Amino acid sequence: MEALAVTQEPQHAQDDYVRAINALSTGDFAVDVDMGCPLGSAIVHLARSLQQAAKRRLDRVVDFSVTTNEASIGSAQLLYSLQNVDKYTQSVASATEQMNASIREVRRFSEQINEGSDASLETALAVSNKLDSAVAAFDKIHRAVQDNNDKLTKLTSFAKTVSGIADDIRGIAFQTNLLSLNASVEASRAGKAGLGFGVVAQEMRVLSSRSETATKKIANLVVEFERELSEICASLDESTAVTSSGQGAISEVNHLMDSMIHAFEGVSRNTSNIAHSLTEQANETEDVVQEIATVASSTFSCVKSADTIVDAIESVQAQTNRDIEELSTQDIPDKVIKLAQSDHVIWKKNLVSMIVGKTSLSASELSDHHSCRLGKWYDKVRDDKIRRHPAYSALQNPHKVVHQHGVQAVELYNRGRVSDALEAIARVEAASTEVLRLLKALEGVGVQ
């Protein structure tokens, strides 16, 4: 803004002083009046005082803006961390609840298995008792078969004795028949005197014939009896073999059943121990679920509190931004340098606010390092004192990095690549710190 010239011509003096005072009221402190005039000197002194006051106010407002924005960034980062913690806590709470439900389900299955193993053990014991009874029965049958076999052996011997007696009777009958024949011959020779003896001889032949017939029947019966006894003995031998085999099989089954009983007893003990352990674990997991639920509730409260803090700081910053906007129109030394410091912290804060969902940004709407307030000033500097300053030449690259990675962070976030966007914001923060350091170094060098 061009300096206002207050002339010394009497007819215009009053109007010039009024214009100068009006300019001061709008923040234009570059007045040029005659210092020899008391009023002019007072106006110049007032201009300098107001300019210094405005500079101090700008310093305070910018410093406050930087501080509040840094606090907002920290709060937003805290909010983001708490949001993640809340998300993970809710996930852990859900997973823990599911795990607890699974443990309860496994415990229920374990109890059912335990009940089943107990029932199986009882069944196995009952079967074992039945097998013991079967073994005893087989032993009894085996002994009975052996006893019958012994008796049949005696019967076979008796049959042979009977057969021998029958043979003896047959021989006696044969001899008797011969004697009767001889007696008949002799009776015939004796004539009438031998008639009685002939009758006796005839009776002896009849008796001999009947004896022979009886002995034949006895012999046939003995043969049939021996055949039947042989078949019975064969059947008993087979029964003996079967009972012996059955005894061995049942003994083996009984042995296997004993092993099975021991196994069932082990399974029953193990499932009982597992069920007990699962009960304890379920109780402990229930406590963990309650504790995690408490943590989740506390974390959610922290998220709400952090969100409230961020909103409160944002409200304070909005008022600060209005103060900065008002001061940006005034003629204050180092104005752009101071405002640029606030601009860059606000730039960082907006990126972090985007991450926590407080604002939406579009890469196409963001300025590059030539279009922002600092970039426009940087490209127009003609003061050699400033251009030769090391901070000035070092400023361009980190300033460029701030904008490049800021735009990159927005693009990445809008594509859903939040972790990559956070890495880009970290690079923005590092470069922005360097920009702020260089801007402070340029304060007082002569920037207007």
C-alpha positions as CSV (number, residue, x, y, z in Angstrom):
1,M,0.0,0.0,0.0
2,E,1.3,3.4,-0.9
3,A,2.1,5.8,1.9
4,L,-0.3,8.6,2.4
5,A,1.2,12.1,2.1
6,V,-0.1,14.7,4.5
7,T,0.6,18.2,3.0
8,Q,1.5,21.2,4.9
9,E,-0.8,23.4,2.9
10,P,-3.2,25.0,5.5
11,Q,-6.3,24.5,3.4
12,H,-5.7,20.7,3.0
13,A,-4.0,19.9,6.4
14,Q,-7.1,19.0,8.2
15,D,-8.3,16.6,5.4
16,D,-4.8,15.0,5.2
17,Y,-4.7,14.3,8.9
18,V,-8.1,12.8,8.8
19,R,-7.1,10.5,5.9
20,A,-4.0,9.5,7.8
21,I,-6.0,8.6,10.9
22,N,-8.5,6.7,8.8
23,A,-5.7,4.7,7.2
24,L,-4.3,3.9,10.6
25,S,-7.8,2.6,11.6
26,T,-7.7,0.1,8.7
27,G,-4.2,-1.1,9.5
28,D,-2.3,1.0,7.1
29,F,0.6,2.3,9.2
30,A,2.7,3.8,6.4
31,V,1.9,7.5,6.9
32,D,4.1,10.3,5.8
33,V,3.4,13.6,7.6
34,D,5.5,16.6,8.7
35,M,7.2,15.7,11.9
36,G,7.6,19.4,12.7
37,C,3.9,19.7,13.3
38,P,2.8,18.4,16.7
39,L,-0.2,16.7,15.3
40,G,1.8,15.2,12.5
41,S,4.5,13.9,14.9
42,A,1.7,12.5,17.1
43,I,0.2,10.7,14.1
44,V,3.6,9.2,13.1
45,H,4.2,8.1,16.7
46,L,0.7,6.6,16.9
47,A,1.3,4.7,13.6
48,R,4.5,3.2,14.9
49,S,2.9,2.3,18.2
50,L,-0.1,0.7,16.5
51,Q,2.2,-1.2,14.1
52,Q,4.3,-2.6,16.9
53,A,1.1,-3.5,18.8
54,A,-0.3,-5.2,15.7
55,K,3.0,-7.1,15.2
56,R,3.0,-8.2,18.8
57,R,-0.6,-9.3,18.4
58,L,0.2,-11.1,15.2
59,D,3.1,-12.8,17.0
60,R,0.8,-13.9,19.8
61,V,-2.0,-15.0,17.5
62,V,0.3,-16.9,15.2
63,D,2.2,-18.5,18.1
64,F,-1.2,-19.4,19.7
65,S,-2.4,-20.7,16.3
66,V,0.8,-22.9,16.0
67,T,0.4,-24.1,19.5
68,T,-3.3,-24.9,19.2
69,N,-2.9,-26.5,15.9
70,E,0.0,-28.6,17.2
71,A,-2.3,-29.5,20.2
72,S,-5.1,-30.3,17.7
73,I,-2.7,-32.5,15.7
74,G,-1.6,-34.3,18.9
75,S,-5.3,-34.7,20.0
76,A,-6.3,-35.9,16.5
77,Q,-3.4,-38.4,16.6
78,L,-4.5,-39.4,20.0
79,L,-8.0,-39.7,18.8
80,Y,-6.8,-41.9,15.8
81,S,-4.8,-44.1,18.2
82,L,-7.8,-44.4,20.5
83,Q,-10.1,-45.1,17.6
84,N,-7.7,-47.9,16.5
85,V,-7.5,-49.1,20.1
86,D,-11.3,-49.0,20.4
87,K,-11.6,-50.9,17.1
88,Y,-9.1,-53.5,18.2
89,T,-10.5,-53.7,21.7
90,Q,-14.0,-54.3,20.3
91,S,-12.5,-57.0,18.0
92,V,-10.7,-58.6,20.9
93,A,-13.9,-58.4,23.0
94,S,-15.9,-60.0,20.3
95,A,-13.1,-62.7,19.7
96,T,-12.9,-63.3,23.4
97,E,-16.6,-63.7,23.7
98,Q,-16.5,-66.1,20.8
99,M,-13.6,-68.0,22.4
100,N,-15.5,-68.1,25.6
101,A,-18.6,-69.5,23.8
102,S,-16.3,-72.0,22.1
103,I,-14.8,-73.1,25.4
104,R,-18.3,-73.5,26.9
105,E,-19.3,-75.5,23.9
106,V,-16.2,-77.7,24.1
107,R,-16.8,-78.1,27.8
108,R,-20.4,-79.2,27.0
109,F,-19.0,-81.7,24.5
110,S,-16.4,-82.8,27.0
111,E,-19.0,-83.4,29.6
112,Q,-21.1,-85.4,27.1
113,I,-18.0,-87.4,26.2
114,N,-17.3,-88.0,29.9
115,E,-20.9,-89.1,30.4
116,G,-20.6,-91.3,27.3
117,S,-17.3,-92.8,28.5
118,D,-18.8,-93.4,32.0
119,A,-21.7,-95.2,30.3
120,S,-19.4,-97.1,28.1
121,L,-17.3,-98.1,31.1
122,E,-20.5,-99.3,32.9
123,T,-21.5,-101.2,29.8
124,A,-18.0,-102.7,29.5
125,L,-18.1,-103.8,33.1
126,A,-21.5,-105.4,32.6
127,V,-20.2,-107.2,29.5
128,S,-17.1,-108.3,31.4
129,N,-19.4,-109.7,34.2
130,K,-21.4,-111.5,31.5
131,L,-18.2,-112.8,29.9
132,D,-17.1,-114.1,33.3
133,S,-20.4,-115.9,33.6
134,A,-20.0,-117.2,30.1
135,V,-16.5,-118.4,30.9
136,A,-17.9,-120.2,34.0
137,A,-20.7,-121.7,31.9
138,F,-18.3,-122.9,29.3
139,D,-16.1,-124.4,32.0
140,K,-19.2,-126.2,33.3
141,I,-20.2,-127.4,29.9
142,H,-16.7,-128.5,29.2
143,R,-16.6,-130.5,32.4
144,A,-20.0,-132.0,31.6
145,V,-18.9,-133.0,28.1
146,Q,-15.7,-134.5,29.6
147,D,-17.8,-136.4,32.2
148,N,-20.2,-137.6,29.5
149,N,-17.3,-138.6,27.4
150,D,-15.9,-140.6,30.3
151,K,-19.3,-142.3,30.8
152,L,-19.6,-143.1,27.2
153,T,-16.2,-144.7,27.3
154,K,-17.5,-146.9,30.1
155,L,-20.6,-147.7,28.1
156,T,-18.5,-148.7,25.2
157,S,-16.5,-151.0,27.4
158,F,-19.8,-152.4,28.8
159,A,-21.1,-152.9,25.3
160,K,-18.0,-154.9,24.4
161,T,-18.6,-157.0,27.6
162,V,-22.2,-157.6,26.5
163,S,-21.0,-158.5,23.1
164,G,-18.6,-161.0,24.6
165,I,-21.3,-162.5,26.8
166,A,-23.5,-162.8,23.7
167,D,-20.8,-164.6,21.9
168,D,-20.5,-166.9,24.9
169,I,-24.2,-167.5,24.8
170,R,-24.1,-168.2,21.1
171,G,-21.4,-170.7,21.7
172,I,-23.4,-172.4,24.4
173,A,-26.4,-172.4,22.2
174,F,-24.4,-174.0,19.4
175,Q,-23.1,-176.7,21.8
176,T,-26.6,-177.2,23.2
177,N,-27.9,-177.7,19.7
178,L,-25.2,-180.3,19.0
179,L,-26.1,-182.1,22.2
180,S,-29.8,-182.0,21.3
181,L,-29.0,-183.5,17.9
182,N,-27.0,-186.2,19.5
183,A,-29.7,-186.8,22.1
184,S,-32.3,-187.1,19.3
185,V,-30.2,-189.6,17.5
186,E,-29.7,-191.7,20.7
187,A,-33.5,-191.4,21.5
188,S,-34.3,-192.8,18.0
189,R,-32.0,-195.7,18.6
190,A,-33.6,-196.4,21.9
191,G,-37.1,-196.7,20.4
192,K,-40.0,-196.4,22.7
193,A,-37.7,-196.2,25.7
194,G,-36.1,-193.1,24.3
195,L,-39.3,-191.3,23.5
196,G,-39.2,-189.1,26.6
197,F,-35.6,-188.4,26.1
198,G,-36.4,-187.4,22.4
199,V,-39.0,-184.9,23.7
200,V,-36.4,-183.4,25.9
201,A,-33.9,-183.3,23.1
202,Q,-36.5,-181.6,20.9
203,E,-37.1,-178.9,23.6
204,M,-33.4,-178.4,23.9
205,R,-33.2,-177.8,20.1
206,V,-36.0,-175.2,20.3
207,L,-34.3,-173.6,23.3
208,S,-30.9,-173.6,21.5
209,S,-32.6,-172.1,18.4
210,R,-34.2,-169.4,20.4
211,S,-30.9,-168.7,22.3
212,E,-29.1,-168.3,19.0
213,T,-31.8,-166.0,17.7
214,A,-31.6,-163.9,20.9
215,T,-27.9,-163.8,20.8
216,K,-28.1,-162.6,17.2
217,K,-30.5,-159.8,18.2
218,I,-28.2,-159.0,21.1
219,A,-25.2,-158.9,18.8
220,N,-27.1,-156.6,16.4
221,L,-28.2,-154.4,19.2
222,V,-24.6,-154.3,20.5
223,V,-23.4,-153.3,17.1
224,E,-26.0,-150.6,16.8
225,F,-25.3,-149.5,20.3
226,E,-21.6,-149.3,19.6
227,R,-22.3,-147.4,16.4
228,E,-24.5,-144.9,18.3
229,L,-21.9,-144.7,21.0
230,S,-19.2,-144.0,18.4
231,E,-21.3,-141.2,16.9
232,I,-22.0,-139.8,20.3
233,C,-18.3,-140.0,21.2
234,A,-17.5,-138.2,17.9
235,S,-20.1,-135.5,18.7
236,L,-18.8,-135.2,22.2
237,D,-15.2,-134.9,20.9
238,E,-16.4,-132.2,18.6
239,S,-18.3,-130.5,21.5
240,T,-15.1,-130.8,23.6
241,A,-13.1,-129.1,20.8
242,V,-15.8,-126.4,20.4
243,T,-16.0,-125.8,24.1
244,S,-12.2,-125.6,24.3
245,S,-12.1,-123.2,21.4
246,G,-15.0,-121.2,23.0
247,Q,-13.2,-121.1,26.3
248,G,-10.1,-119.7,24.5
249,A,-12.1,-117.2,22.5
250,I,-14.1,-116.0,25.5
251,S,-10.9,-115.8,27.6
252,E,-9.3,-113.7,24.9
253,V,-12.4,-111.5,24.6
254,N,-12.4,-111.2,28.4
255,H,-8.8,-110.2,28.3
256,L,-9.5,-107.6,25.6
257,M,-12.5,-106.4,27.6
258,D,-10.3,-106.0,30.6
259,S,-7.9,-103.9,28.4
260,M,-10.9,-101.9,27.1
261,I,-12.1,-101.3,30.7
262,H,-8.7,-100.0,31.6
263,A,-8.8,-97.8,28.5
264,F,-12.3,-96.5,29.3
265,E,-11.2,-95.8,32.9
266,G,-8.3,-93.8,31.5
267,V,-10.6,-91.9,29.0
268,S,-13.1,-91.3,31.8
269,R,-10.3,-89.8,34.0
270,N,-8.9,-87.7,31.2
271,T,-12.3,-86.4,30.0
272,S,-13.1,-85.6,33.6
273,N,-9.9,-83.7,34.0
274,I,-10.4,-82.0,30.7
275,A,-14.0,-81.0,31.7
276,H,-12.7,-79.7,35.0
277,S,-9.9,-77.7,33.3
278,L,-12.4,-76.3,30.8
279,T,-14.7,-75.3,33.6
280,E,-11.8,-73.4,35.2
281,Q,-10.8,-71.9,31.9
282,A,-14.3,-70.9,31.1
283,N,-14.6,-69.1,34.5
284,E,-11.2,-67.4,33.9
285,T,-12.2,-66.5,30.3
286,E,-15.5,-65.1,31.6
287,D,-13.5,-62.8,33.9
288,V,-11.3,-61.8,31.0
289,V,-14.4,-61.1,28.9
290,Q,-15.7,-58.8,31.7
291,E,-12.4,-57.1,32.0
292,I,-12.1,-56.6,28.2
293,A,-15.6,-55.3,28.1
294,T,-14.7,-52.8,30.9
295,V,-11.6,-51.8,28.9
296,A,-13.7,-51.5,25.7
297,S,-16.2,-49.2,27.5
298,S,-13.4,-47.1,29.0
299,T,-11.7,-46.9,25.6
300,F,-14.9,-45.8,24.0
301,S,-15.3,-43.1,26.6
302,C,-11.7,-42.0,25.9
303,V,-12.5,-41.8,22.2
304,K,-15.6,-39.6,22.9
305,S,-13.5,-37.4,25.2
306,A,-10.7,-37.1,22.7
307,D,-13.2,-36.3,20.0
308,T,-14.7,-33.6,22.3
309,I,-11.2,-32.2,22.8
310,V,-10.5,-32.1,19.1
311,D,-13.8,-30.3,18.5
312,A,-13.1,-27.8,21.3
313,I,-9.6,-27.1,19.9
314,E,-11.1,-26.7,16.4
315,S,-13.6,-24.2,17.8
316,V,-10.8,-22.2,19.4
317,Q,-8.8,-22.4,16.2
318,A,-11.7,-21.1,14.2
319,Q,-11.7,-17.9,16.3
320,T,-7.9,-17.7,16.0
321,N,-8.2,-18.0,12.2
322,R,-10.6,-15.0,12.2
323,D,-8.0,-13.0,14.1
324,I,-5.3,-14.1,11.7
325,E,-7.5,-13.1,8.7
326,E,-8.1,-9.7,10.3
327,L,-4.4,-9.2,10.9
328,S,-3.4,-10.4,7.4
329,T,-4.9,-7.1,6.0
330,Q,-2.7,-4.9,8.1
331,D,0.7,-3.4,7.4
332,I,2.9,-5.5,9.7
333,P,6.6,-6.4,9.4
334,D,7.3,-10.1,8.8
335,K,3.6,-10.6,8.2
336,V,3.9,-13.3,5.5
337,I,6.6,-15.1,7.5
338,K,4.4,-15.3,10.6
339,L,1.3,-16.2,8.7
340,A,3.1,-18.9,6.8
341,Q,4.0,-20.6,10.0
342,S,0.4,-20.8,11.0
343,D,-0.6,-21.9,7.5
344,H,1.8,-24.8,7.6
345,V,0.7,-26.1,10.9
346,I,-3.0,-25.8,9.8
347,W,-2.0,-27.7,6.7
348,K,-0.7,-30.6,8.8
349,K,-3.7,-30.4,11.1
350,N,-6.1,-30.7,8.2
351,L,-4.3,-33.8,7.0
352,V,-4.6,-35.4,10.4
353,S,-8.2,-34.3,10.8
354,M,-8.9,-36.1,7.5
355,I,-7.4,-39.3,8.9
356,V,-9.8,-39.2,12.0
357,G,-12.8,-38.4,9.8
358,K,-13.1,-34.7,10.9
359,T,-12.8,-33.3,7.4
360,S,-12.8,-34.4,3.8
361,L,-10.1,-33.3,1.4
362,S,-9.6,-33.6,-2.3
363,A,-6.2,-33.6,-4.0
364,S,-7.5,-31.5,-6.8
365,E,-8.5,-28.7,-4.4
366,L,-5.0,-28.5,-2.7
367,S,-2.5,-25.9,-3.8
368,D,1.1,-26.6,-4.8
369,H,4.1,-24.9,-3.2
370,H,3.8,-22.0,-5.7
371,S,0.1,-21.2,-5.1
372,C,0.0,-20.9,-1.3
373,R,0.6,-17.7,0.6
374,L,4.3,-18.6,1.3
375,G,4.9,-19.7,-2.3
376,K,3.5,-16.5,-3.8
377,W,5.7,-14.4,-1.5
378,Y,8.7,-16.6,-2.1
379,D,8.5,-16.3,-5.9
380,K,8.1,-12.5,-5.7
381,V,10.9,-11.6,-3.3
382,R,13.3,-9.1,-4.8
383,D,15.2,-8.0,-1.7
384,D,18.8,-9.1,-2.1
385,K,19.3,-9.2,1.6
386,I,16.5,-11.8,1.9
387,R,17.5,-13.7,-1.2
388,R,21.1,-14.1,0.0
389,H,20.0,-15.4,3.4
390,P,20.8,-19.2,3.8
391,A,17.3,-19.8,5.2
392,Y,15.7,-18.4,2.0
393,S,17.6,-20.7,-0.4
394,A,17.1,-23.7,1.9
395,L,13.3,-23.1,2.2
396,Q,12.2,-24.1,-1.3
397,N,12.8,-27.9,-1.1
398,P,11.2,-28.7,2.3
399,H,8.3,-26.4,1.3
400,K,7.9,-28.4,-1.9
401,V,8.0,-31.7,0.0
402,V,5.3,-30.5,2.4
403,H,2.9,-29.9,-0.5
404,Q,3.9,-33.0,-2.5
405,H,3.5,-35.4,0.4
406,G,0.4,-33.7,1.6
407,V,-1.3,-34.2,-1.8
408,Q,0.0,-37.7,-1.8
409,A,-1.5,-38.4,1.6
410,V,-4.9,-37.2,0.5
411,E,-4.8,-39.3,-2.6
412,L,-3.8,-42.4,-0.7
413,Y,-6.4,-41.9,2.0
414,N,-9.2,-41.4,-0.6
415,R,-8.1,-44.7,-2.1
416,G,-8.4,-46.4,1.3
417,R,-4.7,-46.8,1.9
418,V,-4.7,-45.3,5.4
419,S,-1.4,-46.7,6.5
420,D,0.4,-45.4,3.4
421,A,-1.3,-42.0,4.0
422,L,0.0,-41.9,7.5
423,E,3.5,-42.5,6.2
424,A,3.1,-39.6,3.8
425,I,1.8,-37.4,6.6
426,A,4.9,-38.3,8.7
427,R,7.1,-37.1,5.8
428,V,5.0,-33.9,5.7
429,E,5.5,-33.4,9.4
430,A,9.3,-33.8,9.1
431,A,9.5,-31.3,6.2
432,S,7.1,-28.9,7.9
433,T,9.3,-28.8,11.0
434,E,12.2,-27.7,8.8
435,V,10.0,-25.1,7.1
436,L,9.0,-23.6,10.4
437,R,12.6,-23.5,11.5
438,L,13.7,-21.7,8.3
439,L,10.8,-19.2,8.6
440,K,11.7,-18.3,12.1
441,A,15.3,-17.7,10.9
442,L,13.9,-15.2,8.3
443,E,12.0,-13.2,10.8
444,G,13.5,-9.7,11.1
445,V,15.6,-10.0,7.9
446,G,13.5,-7.4,6.2
447,V,10.5,-9.2,5.0
448,Q,7.4,-6.9,4.5
